[in-house]
Amino acid sequence: MVSGADAGASGPLVGIRVLEFTQIIAGPFGCQNLSDMGADVIKVEPPEGEPWRIYSQFLPGESKYFHSLNRGKRSLVLNLDDSEAQEVVYRLVPEMDIVVINYRPDVAAKLGIDYARLSALRPNLIYIDNTAWGRKGPWSHRPGYDIIAQAVSGLMAADAKVDEGGAPGTITASPMADYGTGIAIAWAACAALYHRERTGQGQFIETSLLNTALAFQGMYGMDLPAADALKYEKMAMVDHLRAEGAPYAEVLEAHGAGGVPRVGNVYYRAYATKDGAVAVGALSPTLRAKVRAAIPTEYLGLYDPAFDARNPEHVATADIEVAKVEARFRELTTAEWLERLERHGVPCGPVNFVEEAMLDPQTIANEMTVAIEHETTGPETQVSPLLRMSATPLAVQGPSPVLGRHTDEVLRAAGYTEPEIAALRERGAIA
């Protein structure tokens, strides 16, 4: 069990120091990945704590959201509106390898922690600047969160959900743009460290929620005139319906959004069973033949060369045939279907809740969970680091920090005396 106090740093980034000015999900997740790789991450928080620490608290200053995104870090509380707190940053930066920030582009400069100021203190500094929309363009200074990135990027529409009031349904399973950007932040940091190792150069790196959300839709977003006649046709219909003031659900239907085809599809989807649900994925002719043998059925559906999803007769036939397959799946339990599908060589799996997935033998066998001991809240189990490396194994370096736990420790290491620390606390520069 990892306790933090007795956990020695390990991993490919041992010796790398990170100063983190981020909050909520994307930045904290990116820096947590760096901590899991062995980096010493100092998280700068305001006196009240970052928003995710105090959102849905189960104890004062502690939330599951914060714990899941900030393990293995040290907490330094600074009131960055105070010039003396900014001086603390300037004392720390010469010893830092990486700075990660996720304020709006104008905020960093106002607080005196922008790239120009900090790189002057350490010329080979790697500075990762995450924004919602990018640093240029009419939206560059707008705030933004995952839900808005979902909407603007097309992710929300692609999920093809409509609520009871006719409004678009959000992707509630996971804040995809946030978590994806967190991985991009860690990826960028590692690439920049490699570049610096070869050249001695630091650099300024930009990531954004919008870019990540677009990247997740690369195939659907790209334009290829030789293959996109249907796309142009449906977008013309979308424009027409919007001009006519059609309901959102009608516009969505005309667009045909969604990565998984919904008409005539029996080969790549989930099915309700007698006691739950099972997912099937067959993306090759060989695998689709195995699905037909397991069900059994002779229906080809959308993989029939003659099938036309715009032909009402084909759609009516598809509805009937798909309903027959769905009825067959409801006749047996999930376990019975998994046994049958696996016997026929069909890629399949149960539809789990995440609580079940964390206890699944496959998850446990591959050490995809890790036990952690928090000094205030006790034992907890989290998802383990993303990577397995044979020569430099990743490891959780400790639990999430109590607010301000390491403030004095970090300041002493930066050369501050006890009277100086007391003076900073007295004026409210630190807490």
Summary of the structure (lengths in Angstrom):
residues: 431
radius of gyration: 25.8
end to end distance: 30.0
largest distance: 83.4
contacts: 1336
relative contact order: 0.15
helix: 43%
strand: 15%
